[in-house]
Amino acid sequence: MYKPFEDFKTTGRFIAVIGSGGKTTLLRALAQRLPGTVVLTTSTHMYPFPGMPMVDAGGVGTPENRRRVTGELRAALADSRVVCLGKRLSSGKLSGPSEAVPFGALLSLADYVVVEADGSAGRPLKAHRPSEPVIPACATMTVGVVGASGLGMPVSRACHCPDLFCALAGCGPDAPVRPEHVAAVVNREALADCWLVNQVDALPDPDQARALCELINTDAFPCSLGR
């Protein structure tokens, strides 16, 4: 159901972000938009944010390690309104902090928590495996993102988990992605409270994004988050 992006509002203090084609950009945008202190983290894996203060949540869930992480996080939030939190991995990515600090405990440390809750391997579109997304139980809202730049591309190039996408959309891997394909996947999975159709600026015809929004069963907002 199409709505202008100006009407997009978050609900509650713990927001999970899923999908593809702009999750990390949305995390940064929400951090700028939300009032008060914000922790950006992940329940799966994500890259740290360049230039943003970060607390390493490495280590096991012992009382000593929890005190260390919470102490460092409090100190970081005293100096910076937005802080990234995660366990550093050898790949350069971060994994979630829940082994050291439960997600629910973060709400006593910051005004808002925003969690990247799945991966897409850099593709603009995706379908979710049965184990995805990893949405913390304390989440008050789940926001989905789809990358409009994938429209018109072959499914095999545009989509993460293209076999799952094809099964839900009723198309083949060489078919060009159409708005109705994306809407079929989104509607059948029914994983988010609302959807942002991102990368509208990448489309030769922006009306494609509006058409996609109108096909999605829940609130959907066209946008260009990177601009």
Stockholm file with secondary structure:
# STOCKHOLM 1.0

chainA/1-227         MYKPFEDFKTTGRFIAVIGSGGKTTLLRALAQRLPGTVVLTTSTHMYPFPGMPMVDAGGVGTPENRRRVTGELRAALADSRVVCLGKRLSSGKLSGPSEAVPFGALLSLADYVVVEADGSAGRPLKAHRPSEPVIPACATMTVGVVGASGLGMPVSRACHCPDLFCALAGCGPDAPVRPEHVAAVVNREALADCWLVNQVDALPDPDQARALCELINTDAFPCSLGR
#=GR chainA/1-227 SS CBCCGGGCCCCSSEEEEEESSSHHHHHHHHHHHSSSCEEEEESSEECCCTTSCEEECCSCSCHHHHHHHHHHHHHHHHHCSEEEEEEECTTSCEECSTTTSCGGGGGGTCSEEEEECCCCTTCSEECCCTTCCCCCTTCSEEEEEEEGGGTTSBHHHHEESHHHHHHHHTCCTTSBCCHHHHHHHHHHHCCCSEEEEECGGGCSSTHHHHHHHHHSSSEEEECCTTC
#=GC SS_cons         CBCCGGGCCCCSSEEEEEESSSHHHHHHHHHHHSSSCEEEEESSEECCCTTSCEEECCSCSCHHHHHHHHHHHHHHHHHCSEEEEEEECTTSCEECSTTTSCGGGGGGTCSEEEEECCCCTTCSEECCCTTCCCCCTTCSEEEEEEEGGGTTSBHHHHEESHHHHHHHHTCCTTSBCCHHHHHHHHHHHCCCSEEEEECGGGCSSTHHHHHHHHHSSSEEEECCTTC
//
